[in-house]
């Protein structure tokens, strides 16, 4: 097996791990349609270290879940304005096999026609153009589809998602690119001075009052934040931070506000 191979996710979901073992921490996930470059193979060739094309995140995947594609197809996927799935869960016919796909999966189709490069896929669910930028109302509707999704470190799906995976996926579906981690996302967009200056759709950053870890969420109307903490949920937010009504206390301290979405 050679380095600099290219691959694409052709399963519903693939864990990407910190080290080349099933026992290692999951740092992120591949959804159907995510493509990547192989940086190296483990000595036993059972694990590939990859770099995901769209957010440059790196980690290890099991060789049994590696699906190779040619350099030409890799470039086609990188440059084409494909569709992104907006259904929470739906299906795709791939090589005559039905595969479930999740919201945020990338679909190599153009309008309603089957897009053929090296593969044959058919899809009739809900989707939008990957590059099409949408407004706050669409962002809100997208974010609310994840409500009650359980928190999962490294997760990016409605069956398990972390705080920065949630903001990354919601914005991606809306046509905007965010990095994978909260510590990276806080460097993106433009600075907003304070909560009174913030508008719905802005990205809010926090420190956990108990853990001290980075946290991130999306501002909605009426001083409400939607975020993944235990589960994807809505809470009130003020200049201090997130107020959790269930616990009757502030759980996260507001540290920064960034504006990523273009205003119309």
C-alpha positions in Angstrom: 0.0 0.0 0.0 1.4 3.4 -1.0 1.1 6.8 0.7 -0.7 9.6 -1.0 -3.6 7.4 -2.0 -7.0 8.9 -2.0 -10.2 7.6 -0.5 -13.8 8.4 0.1 -16.3 7.4 2.7 -18.8 4.9 1.3 -20.3 3.9 4.6 -22.9 5.7 6.7 -20.3 6.8 9.2 -16.6 5.9 9.9 -14.8 6.7 13.2 -11.5 8.6 12.8 -9.2 7.8 15.7 -6.2 9.5 17.4 -4.0 6.4 17.2 -4.1 3.3 15.0 -6.2 1.1 17.3 -9.9 0.5 18.0 -9.3 1.5 21.6 -8.0 5.0 20.8 -10.0 8.2 21.2 -12.3 9.1 18.4 -11.3 12.6 17.2 -13.8 13.0 14.4 -16.0 11.0 12.0 -16.3 10.6 8.2 -19.8 10.9 6.8 -20.8 9.3 3.5 -19.2 11.3 0.7 -16.3 12.8 2.8 -13.0 12.3 0.8 -9.5 12.3 2.1 -5.8 11.7 1.3 -3.8 8.8 2.9 -0.7 10.2 4.6 0.7 7.0 5.8 -0.1 3.4 6.6 0.6 1.7 9.9 3.4 -1.0 9.8 0.9 -3.8 9.7 -1.2 -2.0 7.1 -4.3 -2.3 9.2 -4.7 1.4 9.7 -4.4 4.5 7.4 -3.6 8.0 8.7 -5.7 10.3 6.6 -6.3 14.0 6.1 -9.9 15.0 5.4 -10.1 17.2 2.4 -12.6 19.8 3.5 -11.4 20.6 7.0 -7.8 19.3 6.9 -8.4 17.2 10.0 -6.2 14.2 10.5 -6.6 10.8 12.1 -6.6 7.0 11.6 -9.2 4.8 10.0 -9.4 1.0 9.8 -8.2 -0.4 6.5 -11.4 -2.4 6.1 -13.3 0.9 5.9 -10.9 2.4 3.3 -12.5 2.9 -0.1 -9.9 4.0 -2.7 -10.6 6.4 -5.5 -8.4 7.7 -8.3 -6.6 11.0 -8.2 -8.9 12.2 -11.1 -12.0 11.3 -9.1 -10.6 13.0 -6.0 -10.1 16.2 -7.9 -13.6 16.0 -9.4 -15.1 15.6 -5.9 -12.9 18.5 -4.6 -14.0 20.9 -7.4 -17.6 19.9 -8.1 -20.5 21.6 -6.4 -22.2 18.5 -5.2 -25.3 18.2 -3.0 -25.4 17.8 0.7 -28.1 15.8 2.4 -30.6 17.8 4.5 -32.7 14.9 5.6 -32.0 13.7 9.1 -31.8 10.1 7.9 -32.4 8.8 4.4 -30.9 6.3 2.0 -28.9 6.1 -1.1 -28.6 3.3 -3.7 -24.9 2.6 -4.1 -23.8 -0.2 -6.5 -27.3 -1.7 -6.1 -27.0 -1.7 -2.3 -29.1 0.5 0.0 -27.0 2.5 2.4 -28.4 4.8 5.1 -27.0 8.4 4.9 -27.3 11.1 7.5 -27.7 14.8 7.4 -24.5 16.5 6.2 -23.5 13.6 3.9 -22.1 14.7 0.5 -23.9 13.3 -2.5 -22.2 13.2 -5.9 -25.3 14.3 -7.8 -26.2 17.3 -9.9 -29.7 18.7 -9.7 -32.0 15.6 -9.8 -29.8 13.7 -12.2 -27.4 10.9 -11.4 -23.9 12.2 -11.4 -21.5 9.5 -12.8 -17.8 9.7 -12.6 -16.5 6.3 -11.3 -19.5 5.1 -9.4 -23.2 4.7 -9.8 -25.4 6.2 -7.1 -29.1 7.1 -6.9 -30.7 9.4 -4.4 -34.2 10.9 -4.1 -34.1 12.5 -0.6 -33.9 16.2 0.4 -30.6 18.0 -0.4 -29.2 21.4 -1.4 -26.2 22.6 -3.3 -23.0 22.3 -1.1 -21.8 25.7 -2.0 -25.1 27.5 -1.8 -25.1 29.9 1.2 -28.4 30.1 3.1 -29.8 32.5 5.6 -30.4 32.4 9.4 -33.9 30.8 9.1 -32.4 27.9 7.2 -29.5 27.6 9.7 -32.0 27.6 12.6 -34.1 24.9 11.0 -31.0 22.8 10.3 -29.7 23.2 13.9 -33.1 22.2 15.4 -33.0 18.9 13.4 -30.3 17.9 15.8 -32.3 18.6 19.0 -31.8 15.9 21.6 -28.9 14.3 19.7 -26.7 12.8 22.4 -23.3 14.3 23.1 -20.4 12.2 21.8 -16.8 13.2 21.8 -15.6 13.3 18.1 -19.2 12.8 16.8 -20.7 14.6 13.8 -24.0 12.9 13.4 -27.6 13.1 14.9 -26.8 9.9 16.7 -23.9 11.4 18.6 -22.2 14.8 18.2 -19.8 17.1 20.1 -20.2 20.9 20.4 -17.8 21.9 17.7 -18.9 19.1 15.4 -22.5 20.5 15.8 -21.5 24.0 14.8 -19.3 22.7 12.0 -22.0 20.5 10.5 -24.8 23.1 10.8 -22.7 25.8 9.1 -21.5 23.3 6.4 -25.0 22.5 5.5 -25.7 26.2 5.2 -22.8 26.6 2.8 -20.1 27.9 5.3 -16.8 26.3 6.2 -15.8 26.0 9.9 -12.8 24.2 11.2 -13.3 21.0 13.4 -12.4 22.2 16.9 -13.7 25.1 18.9 -10.2 26.4 19.5 -9.9 26.7 15.7 -13.4 28.0 15.0 -12.8 31.0 17.4 -10.2 32.3 14.9 -12.8 32.4 12.0 -15.2 35.1 10.9 -15.2 38.6 12.4 -15.1 39.7 16.0 -18.3 40.8 17.8 -17.6 43.0 20.8 -20.4 41.9 23.2 -23.6 40.0 23.5 -25.8 43.1 22.9 -24.0 43.5 19.6 -24.6 39.9 18.6 -27.3 38.8 16.1 -28.9 35.4 15.6 -26.6 33.1 13.7 -23.4 34.3 15.5 -21.1 31.7 17.0 -20.7 31.9 20.8 -17.6 30.6 22.6 -17.4 29.6 26.2 -15.3 28.0 28.9 -16.9 25.3 31.0 -17.5 26.5 34.5 -16.7 23.1 35.9 -14.3 21.6 33.4 -12.6 24.7 32.0 -12.8 23.1 28.5 -13.6 25.0 25.3 -17.3 25.1 24.3 -19.2 26.5 21.4 -22.8 27.1 20.3 -25.0 29.1 17.9 -27.0 32.1 19.0 -30.7 32.0 18.2 -33.4 34.7 18.9 -34.4 35.9 22.3 -30.9 35.3 23.9 -31.1 31.6 23.3 -28.1 29.4 22.4 -28.3 26.0 20.8 -25.4 23.8 21.6 -24.3 20.2 22.4 -23.9 19.7 26.1 -25.1 16.3 27.3 -27.4 16.5 24.3 -28.2 19.1 21.7 -30.3 21.6 23.6 -31.4 25.2 23.9 -30.6 27.3 26.9 -30.7 31.0 27.8 -27.5 33.0 27.4 -26.5 36.3 29.0 -23.3 38.3 29.4 -22.1 35.8 32.0 -22.7 32.8 29.8 -25.1 29.8 29.5 -27.8 29.5 32.1 -29.0 25.9 32.5 -32.5 26.0 33.8 -32.4 22.3 34.7 -29.5 22.9 37.0 -30.5 26.5 38.0 -26.9 27.7 37.4 -24.5 29.1 34.8 -22.6 26.2 33.3 -20.4 27.9 30.7 -18.7 31.3 30.8 -19.0 33.4 27.6 -15.5 34.2 26.2 -15.9 35.3 22.6 -18.4 35.9 19.8 -17.7 35.5 16.1 -19.8 36.4 13.0 -19.5 33.8 10.3 -22.7 34.1 8.3 -23.0 36.9 5.8 -25.9 39.3 6.5 -28.5 39.9 3.8 
